[in-house]
């Protein structure tokens, strides 16, 4: 999202156009209830402050409208939600002058953040975020280990947290917390089998990049060997960690790396779930 912001006028421009979009929806009788009881400033703040907690999507996702992620109790009818998306996409293209190729991605991002704002408005008494000054690995682990999720986690020797296959996480990965930089780094690794040539792994990486062009995928080496790495960094310095969005981010990250590993048709990589290997 960062490069789209820079491309189309930065945060100042985005704020102005979010206000136009919000007001346009609120003027339309058929769809104005989408933002019923929602404060415009909260929408703007969440779109800006939570941008790194929304993972890019595979290209084919952008061929359809975003989906509602808010609780069932506040979901609007599908035609209403899709009309809200149309209003946004039309405004982005005709008023903000966003190139038609960039409109789907930007609209998905904005609607994902708006859904978070709507969801928070209904959370009475439930903890919705961790303030930036209170973010610790223990606090994150407590969220993951909550009885409603029961994510199986392990502390690594280097201080990072490993998230194992559990709950709806389909492929294990790691979480690194930097309290000094106020960032959370997610990373997953797929190691080559012993004896497999680097060129074979590079082929898998190239296919993965073609299918997931917006993702941070690289070929790396360490003492254990050659591996494909997927990495994503979230910045929580502004508003801390939005718990709901954070959980969606973790699931999406796991699913995307599982898709990368599934591209290894000849089993050149060690698949820790299939092969039952301890990382």
C-alpha positions as CSV (number, residue, x, y, z in Angstrom):
1,X,0.0,0.0,0.0
2,X,2.9,2.4,0.7
3,X,3.9,2.7,-3.0
4,X,0.3,3.4,-3.9
5,X,0.1,6.2,-1.4
6,X,3.2,7.8,-2.7
7,X,2.0,7.3,-6.3
8,X,-1.3,9.1,-5.6
9,X,-0.5,12.1,-3.4
10,X,0.4,10.6,-0.1
11,X,-1.6,10.6,3.2
12,X,-2.9,14.1,2.7
13,X,-4.6,13.2,-0.5
14,X,-5.9,9.9,0.8
15,X,-7.5,11.6,3.8
16,X,-9.3,14.1,1.5
17,X,-10.7,11.3,-0.7
18,X,-11.7,9.1,2.2
19,X,-13.8,12.0,3.5
20,X,-15.5,12.3,0.1
21,X,-16.1,8.6,-0.1
22,X,-17.5,8.5,3.4
23,X,-19.9,11.4,2.8
24,X,-21.0,10.0,-0.6
25,X,-22.0,6.7,1.1
26,X,-23.8,8.5,3.9
27,X,-25.8,10.5,1.2
28,X,-27.0,7.4,-0.5
29,X,-30.3,6.2,1.0
30,X,-29.8,2.6,0.0
31,X,-26.3,2.2,1.5
32,X,-25.9,4.9,4.1
33,X,-26.5,2.4,6.9
34,X,-23.1,0.9,6.1
35,X,-21.5,3.7,8.1
36,X,-24.2,4.0,10.7
37,X,-22.7,5.0,14.0
38,X,-19.2,5.2,12.5
39,X,-17.0,8.2,13.0
40,X,-15.2,9.5,9.9
41,X,-12.0,10.2,11.8
42,X,-11.9,6.6,13.0
43,X,-12.2,5.3,9.4
44,X,-9.4,7.6,8.3
45,X,-7.1,6.7,11.2
46,X,-7.6,3.0,10.8
47,X,-6.9,3.1,7.0
48,X,-3.7,5.0,7.6
49,X,-2.4,3.5,10.8
50,X,-3.2,-0.2,10.1
51,X,-1.9,-0.3,6.5
52,X,0.9,-2.7,7.3
53,X,-1.5,-5.1,9.0
54,X,-3.2,-5.8,5.8
55,X,-1.4,-8.4,3.7
56,X,-1.4,-8.1,-0.1
57,X,-3.6,-10.7,-1.9
58,X,-3.0,-12.9,-4.9
59,X,-3.8,-11.1,-8.1
60,X,-7.0,-13.1,-8.8
61,X,-8.5,-11.9,-5.5
62,X,-8.6,-8.4,-6.9
63,X,-10.8,-9.5,-9.8
64,X,-13.7,-9.6,-7.4
65,X,-15.1,-7.2,-4.8
66,X,-13.6,-7.3,-1.3
67,X,-15.5,-9.5,1.2
68,X,-17.1,-8.5,4.5
69,X,-15.0,-9.5,7.5
70,X,-17.1,-7.8,10.2
71,X,-19.2,-9.9,12.7
72,X,-22.4,-11.4,11.4
73,X,-24.5,-9.1,13.6
74,X,-23.4,-6.0,11.7
75,X,-23.0,-7.4,8.2
76,X,-25.0,-5.6,5.5
77,X,-26.7,-7.4,2.6
78,X,-24.3,-8.3,-0.2
79,X,-25.8,-5.9,-2.7
80,X,-25.4,-3.1,-0.2
81,X,-21.8,-3.9,0.4
82,X,-21.0,-4.3,-3.3
83,X,-22.6,-0.9,-4.0
84,X,-20.4,0.7,-1.3
85,X,-17.4,-0.9,-3.1
86,X,-18.6,0.5,-6.4
87,X,-18.9,4.0,-4.9
88,X,-15.4,3.7,-3.6
89,X,-13.9,2.4,-6.9
90,X,-15.7,5.0,-9.0
91,X,-14.4,7.8,-6.7
92,X,-10.8,6.4,-6.8
93,X,-10.8,6.3,-10.6
94,X,-12.7,9.5,-11.5
95,X,-11.8,11.9,-8.6
96,X,-8.5,10.6,-7.1
97,X,-7.4,9.7,-10.6
98,X,-6.1,6.3,-9.6
99,X,-5.2,4.2,-12.6
100,X,-7.8,1.5,-13.3
101,X,-5.1,-1.2,-12.8
102,X,-4.5,0.1,-9.2
103,X,-8.2,0.6,-8.3
104,X,-9.0,-2.9,-7.2
105,X,-6.0,-3.2,-4.9
106,X,-6.5,0.2,-3.3
107,X,-10.3,-0.5,-2.8
108,X,-9.6,-3.8,-1.2
109,X,-7.2,-2.3,1.2
110,X,-9.6,0.6,2.1
111,X,-12.6,-1.7,2.6
112,X,-10.6,-4.2,4.7
113,X,-9.6,-1.3,7.0
114,X,-13.2,0.1,7.0
115,X,-14.5,-3.3,8.0
116,X,-12.0,-3.2,11.0
117,X,-13.4,0.2,12.0
118,X,-17.0,-1.1,11.8
119,X,-16.1,-4.2,13.8
120,X,-14.4,-2.3,16.6
121,X,-17.5,-0.2,17.0
122,X,-19.4,-3.3,18.1
123,X,-16.8,-4.7,20.5
124,X,-18.3,-3.7,23.9
125,X,-16.0,-4.6,26.7
126,X,-13.8,-6.9,24.5
127,X,-10.1,-6.1,24.1
128,X,-9.6,-4.9,20.5
129,X,-6.0,-3.9,20.5
130,X,-2.7,-3.8,22.3
131,X,-1.3,-0.3,22.9
132,X,2.1,0.2,21.4
133,X,3.8,0.7,24.7
134,X,2.4,-2.6,26.0
135,X,3.3,-4.8,23.1
136,X,5.5,-7.8,24.2
137,X,6.0,-11.3,22.9
138,X,4.2,-12.5,25.9
139,X,1.2,-10.3,25.2
140,X,1.1,-11.5,21.6
141,X,1.4,-15.1,22.7
142,X,-1.5,-14.6,25.2
143,X,-3.7,-13.6,22.3
144,X,-2.7,-16.6,20.2
145,X,-3.2,-19.0,23.1
146,X,-6.7,-17.7,23.9
147,X,-9.1,-20.5,24.5
148,X,-11.1,-19.5,21.4
149,X,-8.1,-20.1,19.2
150,X,-5.5,-22.2,21.0
151,X,-2.7,-21.6,18.6
152,X,0.2,-23.9,19.4
153,X,3.3,-21.7,19.9
154,X,6.9,-22.2,20.9
155,X,9.6,-19.8,22.0
156,X,12.8,-20.2,19.8
157,X,16.3,-20.0,21.1
158,X,16.8,-16.7,19.3
159,X,13.8,-15.2,21.2
160,X,11.4,-15.4,18.3
161,X,8.0,-17.1,18.5
162,X,7.1,-20.1,16.3
163,X,3.5,-20.6,15.3
164,X,2.7,-24.2,14.6
165,X,0.0,-25.7,12.5
166,X,-3.1,-25.3,14.7
167,X,-6.4,-23.4,14.8
168,X,-6.7,-22.2,11.2
169,X,-2.9,-21.8,10.6
170,X,-2.1,-24.3,7.9
171,X,1.7,-23.9,7.6
172,X,4.2,-23.1,10.5
173,X,6.0,-19.8,10.5
174,X,7.9,-17.5,12.9
175,X,7.3,-14.1,14.5
176,X,10.0,-11.6,15.4
177,X,9.2,-8.7,17.7
178,X,11.4,-5.5,17.7
179,X,10.2,-3.3,20.6
180,X,12.8,-0.7,19.7
181,X,11.5,-0.3,16.1
182,X,8.0,-1.2,17.1
183,X,7.7,-3.7,14.3
184,X,6.5,-7.3,14.0
185,X,8.2,-9.4,11.3
186,X,6.6,-12.6,10.1
187,X,8.8,-15.0,8.2
188,X,8.4,-18.5,6.8
189,X,11.1,-20.8,5.3
190,X,11.0,-23.7,2.9
191,X,14.3,-25.5,2.8
192,X,15.7,-27.5,-0.1
193,X,16.2,-31.2,0.4
194,X,19.8,-32.4,0.7
195,X,21.4,-32.7,-2.7
196,X,18.9,-30.5,-4.6
197,X,20.6,-28.0,-6.8
198,X,19.9,-24.3,-6.2
199,X,18.7,-23.9,-9.8
200,X,15.7,-26.2,-9.0
201,X,14.7,-24.1,-6.0
202,X,15.1,-20.9,-8.0
203,X,12.6,-22.3,-10.5
204,X,10.0,-22.7,-7.8
205,X,10.7,-19.2,-6.5
206,X,10.2,-17.7,-9.9
207,X,6.8,-19.5,-10.3
208,X,5.9,-18.3,-6.8
209,X,6.8,-14.7,-7.6
210,X,4.7,-14.8,-10.8
211,X,1.7,-16.0,-8.8
212,X,2.3,-13.7,-5.8
213,X,4.0,-10.6,-7.4
214,X,3.1,-8.4,-4.4
215,X,4.8,-10.6,-1.8
216,X,8.3,-10.4,-0.3
217,X,9.7,-13.7,-1.5
218,X,13.5,-14.4,-1.7
219,X,16.0,-17.2,-2.1
220,X,18.4,-17.3,0.9
221,X,21.1,-19.5,2.4
222,X,22.1,-20.3,6.0
223,X,24.0,-23.0,7.8
224,X,21.1,-25.4,7.2
225,X,21.1,-24.8,3.4
226,X,19.1,-23.1,0.7
227,X,15.6,-21.9,1.4
228,X,12.7,-19.9,0.0
229,X,11.6,-17.2,2.5
230,X,8.4,-15.2,2.7
231,X,8.6,-12.1,4.9
232,X,6.2,-9.4,6.0
233,X,6.8,-6.5,8.4
234,X,4.0,-4.7,10.4
235,X,4.6,-1.3,12.1
236,X,2.6,-0.9,15.3
237,X,4.1,2.4,16.3
238,X,1.0,4.5,15.6
239,X,-1.9,2.7,17.2
240,X,-0.5,-0.6,18.6
241,X,-1.7,-4.0,17.4
242,X,-5.3,-4.3,16.1
243,X,-6.1,-7.8,17.4
244,X,-8.7,-8.8,14.8
245,X,-6.7,-7.5,11.8
246,X,-3.5,-9.1,13.3
247,X,-5.2,-12.5,13.5
248,X,-6.4,-12.2,9.9
249,X,-2.8,-11.2,8.9
250,X,-1.4,-14.3,10.6
251,X,-3.8,-16.6,8.9
252,X,-3.3,-15.0,5.5
253,X,0.4,-15.2,5.8
254,X,0.3,-18.9,6.6
255,X,-2.1,-19.6,3.7
256,X,0.1,-17.7,1.2
257,X,3.2,-19.6,2.2
258,X,1.3,-22.9,2.0
259,X,0.5,-21.9,-1.6
260,X,4.2,-21.3,-2.2
261,X,5.1,-24.8,-0.9
262,X,2.3,-26.4,-3.0
263,X,4.1,-25.1,-6.1
264,X,6.9,-27.7,-5.4
265,X,5.4,-30.4,-7.5
266,X,8.5,-32.6,-7.5
267,X,9.0,-32.3,-3.7
268,X,12.4,-30.6,-4.0
269,X,11.6,-28.7,-0.7
270,X,11.1,-30.1,2.8
271,X,7.4,-29.6,3.6
272,X,7.4,-29.7,7.4
273,X,3.7,-30.6,7.6
274,X,3.7,-33.3,4.9
275,X,7.1,-34.7,5.9
276,X,6.4,-34.3,9.6
277,X,9.8,-32.5,10.1
278,X,10.6,-30.4,13.1
279,X,12.0,-27.0,12.1
